[in-house]
Amino acid sequence: MPLSRALLDELFRPRWAGGWAISRVLFALAAIDAQIGRFPHVRDALAAPTIVFNAGPAHIADHVLFSPVAAWGVWGLGFAGLFGLFRGGSFAKPGLWVWALSYAALVAGCGLNVRVPERFIVWAVVALSVAPIGEPGLLKKDASPFARYLLLVVFGSLYLSTGLMKSLEEPHWWDGTALAYDLVDRWHAGGPLAVFLSGQPILVWMASVYTLVFEVGFVFAILWPRWSKWVLLMGVGMHLGIGSLMDIGPLGAMVLSLYPVLLNPEDGRRLWRALASRSPARLGA
């Protein structure tokens, strides 16, 4: 018992919470960008009076279908919530919940399939809800690591499941063929640079293996303090590459916005102190 108590005390010992302050702002900006991009399509995609995409378990669209005015109103509530999240303080969590509920209402109201972005947003909102995002002075505070552990489980599951699926069920990822085809997909890729790279077997193979190694290895490397910052840098490179070559929506930006929390807290503290020492007035040191 004393040993298990000591292990739990060490596991849940308060750690640097500055990553949450940074991620709150970055996540809000990524969500605001996505919210603005969704506005022109509210009428046609989320409130179309003659087309109902009735899928998923809820079938809410059998009973409720937003009018264009109502859908824009729900969109506006979500936008206001994101400004609360960005502002922080006592507005942070209420703003987060208002945005999450409005997003869920728009998606569920038209019965669209729940995809990876929606699943990720659900878990991100859960983690942010139990994180100290509304507290002042987080850059100089320590806090419980519980919410960070939750995010580690979410990211570890996300990357490991996709990496294993590629490795075991899509073997042509190992020779680069699958990625080459993805780069010329007419729906989410096909730009000039993507098309050019799809015809470069060595580069495509390197990028493909890079992706597999990162996704499968993330869950192990992130737990090792000496490796965590390097695997996160690999993740930044992967997501920036995907974002520049493929049109996958706001998911990549939202994923990267939470990386500051995943960084080993002591590495984050040292990095912030180094930055603050160079510009103390601007960074609040």
C-alpha positions in Angstrom: 0.0 0.0 0.0 2.7 2.6 0.8 4.4 1.8 -2.5 1.2 2.2 -4.5 0.3 5.4 -2.7 3.8 6.8 -3.4 3.4 5.8 -7.1 0.0 7.5 -7.4 1.3 10.6 -5.6 4.1 10.9 -8.1 1.9 10.1 -11.0 -0.6 12.9 -10.1 1.9 15.4 -8.7 1.0 18.9 -10.0 3.0 19.8 -13.1 3.5 22.9 -15.2 0.1 24.0 -16.6 1.3 26.6 -19.1 0.6 24.3 -22.0 -3.1 24.7 -21.4 -2.9 28.5 -21.6 -1.2 28.2 -25.0 -3.4 25.4 -26.3 -6.6 27.2 -25.3 -5.7 30.1 -27.5 -4.5 28.0 -30.4 -7.5 25.7 -30.3 -9.9 28.7 -30.2 -8.1 30.2 -33.3 -8.3 26.9 -35.1 -12.0 26.5 -34.3 -12.7 30.1 -35.3 -11.0 29.5 -38.6 -13.2 26.4 -39.2 -16.3 28.2 -38.1 -15.7 31.1 -40.6 -15.1 28.5 -43.3 -18.4 26.8 -42.5 -20.5 30.0 -42.8 -21.0 30.1 -46.6 -22.3 26.5 -46.5 -24.7 26.7 -43.6 -27.8 27.1 -45.8 -26.9 24.3 -48.3 -25.1 21.8 -46.1 -26.7 22.2 -42.7 -30.2 23.6 -43.4 -31.2 22.4 -46.8 -35.0 22.2 -46.8 -35.2 19.5 -49.5 -32.2 17.4 -48.8 -31.7 15.4 -45.6 -28.6 13.3 -45.1 -30.2 10.9 -42.6 -27.4 8.7 -41.2 -26.0 7.9 -37.8 -27.8 6.4 -34.8 -29.8 9.5 -33.7 -32.0 10.1 -36.8 -32.7 13.6 -35.4 -33.4 14.8 -38.9 -36.5 12.7 -39.0 -38.0 15.2 -36.5 -36.0 18.4 -36.6 -34.5 20.2 -39.6 -33.1 23.7 -39.1 -34.4 26.5 -41.3 -31.6 28.6 -42.8 -32.3 31.4 -40.3 -32.2 29.0 -37.3 -29.1 27.3 -38.6 -27.3 30.6 -39.0 -28.5 31.5 -35.5 -27.0 28.3 -34.1 -23.8 29.0 -36.1 -23.7 32.5 -34.5 -24.0 31.1 -31.0 -21.0 28.8 -31.7 -19.0 31.7 -33.0 -19.8 33.8 -29.8 -18.8 30.8 -27.7 -15.4 30.6 -29.4 -14.7 34.2 -28.6 -15.4 33.4 -25.0 -12.9 30.5 -25.2 -10.3 32.7 -26.8 -10.8 35.4 -24.2 -10.3 33.0 -21.4 -10.9 33.5 -17.7 -14.5 32.8 -16.6 -15.6 32.9 -20.2 -13.4 30.0 -21.3 -15.4 26.9 -20.4 -18.9 28.3 -20.9 -17.7 29.5 -24.4 -16.3 26.0 -25.1 -19.5 24.3 -24.2 -21.7 26.8 -26.2 -19.6 26.2 -29.2 -19.5 22.4 -28.8 -23.3 22.2 -28.3 -23.9 24.4 -31.3 -21.6 22.3 -33.5 -23.3 19.1 -32.3 -26.7 20.6 -33.1 -25.7 21.6 -36.6 -24.1 18.2 -37.4 -26.8 16.1 -35.7 -29.6 18.3 -37.1 -28.9 17.2 -40.6 -28.1 13.6 -39.7 -24.6 13.6 -41.2 -22.3 10.8 -40.5 -20.0 11.4 -37.5 -16.5 11.3 -38.8 -13.0 11.5 -37.4 -13.1 15.3 -36.8 -16.3 15.1 -34.8 -15.0 12.3 -32.7 -11.8 14.1 -32.0 -13.7 17.3 -31.1 -15.8 15.4 -28.6 -12.7 14.1 -26.8 -10.9 17.4 -27.1 -13.9 19.2 -25.4 -13.9 16.6 -22.6 -10.2 17.2 -21.9 -10.5 20.9 -22.1 -13.5 20.8 -19.8 -11.6 19.1 -17.0 -8.4 21.2 -17.7 -7.6 24.4 -15.8 -8.1 26.6 -19.0 -10.0 29.3 -17.1 -7.5 29.9 -14.4 -5.3 33.1 -14.5 -1.5 32.9 -14.5 -1.2 29.4 -15.8 2.2 30.1 -17.4 3.5 30.4 -13.8 1.4 27.6 -12.2 1.4 23.9 -11.7 -1.8 21.9 -11.9 -3.1 18.3 -11.8 -1.9 16.4 -14.9 -5.2 14.4 -15.1 -6.5 16.3 -18.2 -3.1 15.9 -19.9 -3.2 12.2 -19.3 -6.6 12.1 -20.9 -5.3 13.8 -24.0 -2.3 11.4 -24.1 -4.8 8.5 -24.2 -6.8 10.2 -26.9 -3.8 11.0 -29.1 -2.2 7.7 -28.5 -5.4 5.8 -29.5 -5.9 8.0 -32.5 -2.4 7.6 -33.9 -1.9 3.9 -32.9 -5.2 2.8 -34.4 -4.6 4.6 -37.7 -1.0 3.4 -37.9 -1.9 -0.2 -37.2 -4.7 -0.1 -39.7 -2.3 1.2 -42.4 0.3 -1.4 -41.4 -1.9 -4.4 -41.1 -4.8 -3.8 -43.5 -3.3 -1.5 -46.1 0.1 -3.1 -46.8 0.8 -0.9 -49.8 1.6 1.9 -47.3 4.9 0.2 -46.8 5.9 0.6 -50.4 4.3 4.1 -50.8 1.7 3.1 -53.3 -1.3 3.9 -51.1 0.0 7.4 -50.3 0.8 8.0 -54.0 -2.9 7.3 -54.8 -4.0 9.5 -51.9 -2.0 12.4 -53.3 -4.0 12.4 -56.6 -7.4 11.7 -55.0 -9.9 14.1 -56.8 -11.8 14.9 -53.6 -9.1 15.8 -51.0 -5.9 16.2 -53.0 -4.8 16.5 -56.6 -3.0 19.8 -56.4 0.1 20.4 -58.6 2.6 19.7 -55.9 0.7 16.6 -54.7 0.5 15.3 -58.3 4.2 15.9 -58.8 5.2 14.1 -55.6 2.9 11.2 -56.4 5.3 10.4 -59.3 8.4 10.4 -57.2 8.6 6.9 -55.8 11.5 7.4 -53.4 10.0 10.6 -51.8 6.6 9.0 -51.5 8.1 5.9 -49.9 10.0 8.0 -47.4 6.9 10.0 -46.5 4.9 6.9 -46.2 7.3 5.1 -43.9 7.7 8.3 -41.9 4.0 8.4 -41.3 3.8 4.8 -40.2 6.8 5.1 -37.8 5.3 8.2 -36.3 1.8 6.9 -35.8 2.7 3.5 -34.4 5.6 4.8 -32.3 3.9 7.9 -30.9 2.2 6.2 -28.0 5.6 4.8 -26.8 7.8 7.8 -27.5 5.5 10.4 -26.0 5.9 8.7 -22.6 9.7 8.9 -22.6 10.7 12.4 -21.6 13.8 12.5 -23.8 11.9 11.4 -26.9 8.6 13.3 -26.4 9.7 16.6 -27.9 11.2 14.8 -31.0 8.1 12.7 -31.7 6.0 15.9 -31.4 8.2 17.6 -33.9 7.7 14.6 -36.2 3.9 15.1 -35.7 4.2 18.8 -36.6 6.0 17.9 -39.8 3.4 15.2 -40.7 0.4 17.4 -40.1 1.9 20.4 -41.9 2.7 18.1 -44.9 -0.8 16.7 -45.0 -2.3 20.2 -44.7 -0.1 21.6 -47.6 -0.8 18.6 -49.9 -4.4 17.6 -49.1 -7.7 19.3 -48.2 -8.7 17.7 -45.0 -10.4 20.6 -43.3 -9.6 22.0 -39.9 -8.7 18.7 -38.2 -4.9 19.1 -38.6 -4.9 22.6 -37.0 -7.0 21.5 -34.1 -4.8 18.5 -33.5 -1.6 20.7 -33.5 -3.3 23.3 -31.3 -3.2 20.7 -28.4 0.5 19.7 -28.9 1.7 22.2 -26.2 -0.1 20.2 -23.6 1.4 16.9 -24.8 4.9 18.3 -24.5 6.7 17.1 -21.4 5.8 19.7 -18.7 9.3 20.3 -17.6 10.5 20.8 -21.2 7.6 23.2 -21.7 8.5 25.1 -18.6 12.2 25.5 -19.7 11.2 26.5 -23.2 8.8 29.1 -21.9 11.3 30.5 -19.5 13.9 30.8 -22.2 11.4 32.6 -24.5 10.3 34.9 -21.6 13.8 35.8 -20.7 14.3 37.2 -24.2 11.0 39.2 -24.2 9.7 39.4 -20.6 7.3 42.3 -21.2 5.6 40.6 -24.2 5.4 37.1 -22.7 4.4 38.1 -19.2 7.5 37.0 -17.4 
